[in-house]
Structure formats: structure tokens, C-alpha cells
Amino acid sequence: MKLYYSSGACSLASHIALFASGLPFSVEKVDLRATPHTTAAGADFSAINPKGYVPALQLDNGELLTEGAAILQYIADQVPDKRLAPANGTLERYRLQEWLNFIATEVHKNFSPLFFGKTEEVKDDAWARLQPRFALLQRQLDKAPYLLGGEFGVADAYLFTCLSWAQYVQRSLADYPALLDFLKRVAALPAAQQALKAEGLSQ
């Protein structure tokens, strides 16, 4: 498998999951600032993934899988013994999908204006929209170390990635101590350490 990624982007979650899985994989960095987006090997990324964004996972049979939530579940399902996702068909699996959707639509997308917003007002509005989402996550992580309980899983890799963006947009999570503890807890995991180092983001 080959993961197409950009340092610190949402593809970091898939990178962490791949290291946690123990599966063999390679990576290729994508320059999302270039026009057109180009890979480290000089390829036009849009020819690989017409959607034009990361993550994208090239499978061993040559097919391309996109969208972080799908990629994370695919990785987890290749190594069920690692318990990175609950078994398909169980209520716990739907809880995982519930969290992945929440992170994607309510956290990830609300961070976008903080990076790309044209005015401080737009950025402040986006940060304000995130507050009730953070509060909900705070309550969840007050109850258990990870989103689904006592074990790290792929939803935690995604949440870790999104919450880590606060530092890049000069915003503080100090009002949410459970989120800060969560960030430290995940960052200390070997898979996260490996992915952060590989992407030049070691803390």
C-alpha cells in the first residue's frame, strides 16, 4: 500500500493508523501548495486522485481508496487483532462511524476557515462554532481515555490530528483539559511518534 499525504494534514490520521496496524506500506508526499498539486516524485496528483486532496491510499491491487474515514476503517479491518476498530455489524462499529462523521463534519470542516478565512471575523466565527463541539468531546473524554473507551482506535487518530491544528492557527484549548490530556496521551503512542517523525512534526 502507498499513502499519499501532506505533512500535518488530515492524512496524518491515516499515517498513524498505518503505523499502528503494523502493515507494510510506503508513503509519498504531496505538495498541496503547488499548482497543480504535485507528488514528491513529480507526478500531477490530480491524475492519481481526481479529488485533488489527501489522504489517498493506493492498494496493493492498484485501486485507489480516498476519504479519511473510509481509509481508516479499511486499515483497521486488515488487522482485526489490533482492535483499531470494532467488528463490522456491531453497535460499537456504528459508534465508531458516528464519531468519524462527527469529527469530519463538525470538527475538521470547522477548522478550515481558521486556515483559509480571509478576515479575523471569519476565523473568530469558526472558532466560536467549534466551542460546543469541543465541550461535547471534553465530556466524552472525561469518561474514558479514548473516544470508544479504554483502547486507542482509528477515530482517536483522526481527532488527534484535528485537535493538533489548534497550535498552527494560534488558538488555545486551555479551557478543555481533557482534550489537552488526550493530545498528550495520543502523541506519546509509538504509532503517533513514528508518524509525526516521518512527517517532520516531532514534538
C-alpha positions in Angstrom: 0.0 0.0 0.0 1.1 3.6 -0.6 -0.3 6.5 1.4 -0.3 9.9 -0.3 -0.1 12.6 2.4 0.8 16.2 3.2 2.6 16.9 6.5 0.2 17.7 9.3 -2.9 17.5 7.1 -5.8 15.1 7.8 -3.8 12.4 6.2 -1.8 12.3 9.4 -4.6 10.2 10.9 -4.2 7.5 8.2 -0.4 7.6 8.7 -0.8 7.0 12.4 -3.3 4.2 11.7 -0.9 2.5 9.3 1.9 2.5 11.8 -0.5 1.2 14.5 -1.6 -1.6 12.1 1.9 -3.0 11.6 1.1 -3.4 7.9 3.8 -2.8 5.2 3.3 0.5 3.4 5.1 3.3 1.7 4.3 7.0 1.5 4.6 9.8 -1.0 4.3 13.4 0.0 2.0 15.7 -1.9 2.7 19.4 -2.3 -0.8 20.9 -1.9 0.6 24.5 -2.4 1.9 23.8 -5.9 -0.3 24.4 -8.9 -1.1 21.7 -9.9 -0.6 19.7 -6.8 2.5 17.5 -7.3 3.9 14.4 -5.6 7.4 14.1 -4.3 8.2 12.1 -7.5 6.9 15.0 -9.7 3.6 13.5 -10.7 0.4 15.5 -11.1 -1.6 14.4 -8.1 -4.9 15.1 -9.8 -4.1 12.4 -12.2 -3.8 10.0 -9.3 -6.7 11.3 -7.2 -9.1 13.5 -9.2 -10.5 14.9 -6.0 -7.1 16.6 -5.6 -6.7 16.2 -1.8 -5.2 13.8 0.7 -5.4 11.2 2.1 -5.4 8.7 -0.8 -4.4 5.1 -0.3 -3.2 3.1 -3.2 -4.0 -0.5 -2.5 -1.8 -3.5 -3.4 -4.2 -4.4 -6.3 -3.7 -0.9 -7.8 -7.1 0.5 -6.7 -7.2 3.9 -5.0 -9.2 4.5 -1.8 -10.0 8.1 -0.8 -11.7 9.8 2.1 -10.1 9.6 5.6 -13.0 7.8 7.3 -13.1 5.1 4.7 -9.3 4.7 4.7 -9.1 4.5 8.5 -11.7 1.7 8.6 -10.1 -0.2 5.7 -6.7 -0.2 7.6 -8.3 -1.3 10.8 -10.2 -4.1 9.1 -7.0 -5.6 7.7 -5.7 -6.3 11.2 -8.7 -7.1 13.4 -6.5 -8.5 16.1 -5.1 -4.9 16.6 -8.6 -3.8 17.7 -8.3 -0.4 15.9 -12.0 -0.6 15.1 -14.9 -2.7 16.5 -16.1 -5.6 14.4 -18.4 -4.9 11.5 -22.1 -5.3 12.2 -21.8 -4.4 15.9 -23.3 -1.4 17.6 -19.8 -0.4 18.6 -18.9 -0.2 14.9 -21.7 2.2 14.3 -20.5 4.2 17.3 -17.1 4.4 15.5 -18.8 5.7 12.4 -20.8 8.1 14.4 -17.6 9.6 15.8 -15.8 9.6 12.4 -18.7 11.5 10.9 -18.8 14.0 13.8 -15.1 14.6 13.6 -15.2 15.1 9.8 -18.2 17.4 9.6 -18.2 19.2 12.9 -14.5 19.5 13.8 -12.4 19.1 10.7 -14.6 21.3 8.5 -15.0 24.0 11.1 -11.2 24.2 11.3 -10.9 25.1 7.6 -11.8 28.8 7.9 -9.1 29.1 10.6 -6.6 28.3 7.9 -8.2 29.9 4.9 -10.5 32.5 6.2 -10.0 36.0 4.6 -10.7 38.0 7.8 -10.2 37.7 11.5 -14.0 37.9 11.9 -14.4 34.8 9.8 -11.8 33.0 11.8 -13.3 34.0 15.1 -16.7 32.8 14.0 -15.3 29.4 13.1 -13.6 29.1 16.4 -16.8 30.0 18.2 -18.6 27.3 16.2 -16.0 24.8 17.5 -16.6 25.5 21.2 -19.8 23.4 21.7 -18.1 20.6 19.7 -15.1 20.8 22.0 -17.3 20.8 25.0 -19.0 17.6 23.8 -15.6 16.0 23.3 -14.5 17.2 26.7 -17.4 15.4 28.3 -16.7 12.2 26.4 -13.0 12.2 27.2 -13.7 12.9 30.8 -15.3 9.5 30.9 -12.6 7.4 29.2 -9.1 7.9 27.8 -10.3 7.3 24.2 -13.5 8.0 22.2 -14.7 4.4 22.3 -13.5 3.6 25.8 -10.2 2.3 27.1 -8.4 1.4 23.8 -6.9 3.6 21.1 -8.6 3.3 17.8 -8.8 5.0 14.4 -11.3 7.7 15.5 -8.7 8.8 18.0 -6.1 9.2 15.3 -8.5 11.4 13.4 -9.4 13.5 16.4 -5.8 13.9 17.5 -4.9 15.2 14.0 -7.7 17.8 14.0 -7.2 19.0 17.6 -3.4 19.4 16.9 -4.3 22.0 14.3 -5.2 24.5 17.1 -1.5 25.2 17.7 -1.0 26.0 14.0 -3.8 28.6 14.0 -2.6 30.2 17.3 -5.7 29.1 19.3 -5.7 27.6 22.8 -7.5 24.5 24.1 -6.8 25.5 27.7 -10.5 25.6 28.5 -10.6 21.9 27.7 -8.2 20.0 29.9 -9.5 16.6 28.8 -8.6 17.5 25.2 -5.1 18.6 26.1 -4.6 15.3 28.1 -5.9 13.4 25.1 -3.4 15.1 22.8 -0.6 14.2 25.1 -1.8 10.7 25.5 -2.0 10.0 21.8 1.2 11.9 21.0 3.0 9.5 23.3 1.9 6.4 21.5 4.6 4.7 19.3 2.5 4.9 16.2 1.9 8.6 16.6 5.6 9.2 17.3 6.5 7.4 14.2 4.1 9.2 12.0 4.9 12.6 13.5 8.6 12.0 12.9 8.0 10.7 9.4 6.2 13.9 8.6 8.7 16.2 10.2 6.4 17.1 13.0 8.1 15.5 16.0 7.1 17.3 19.2 
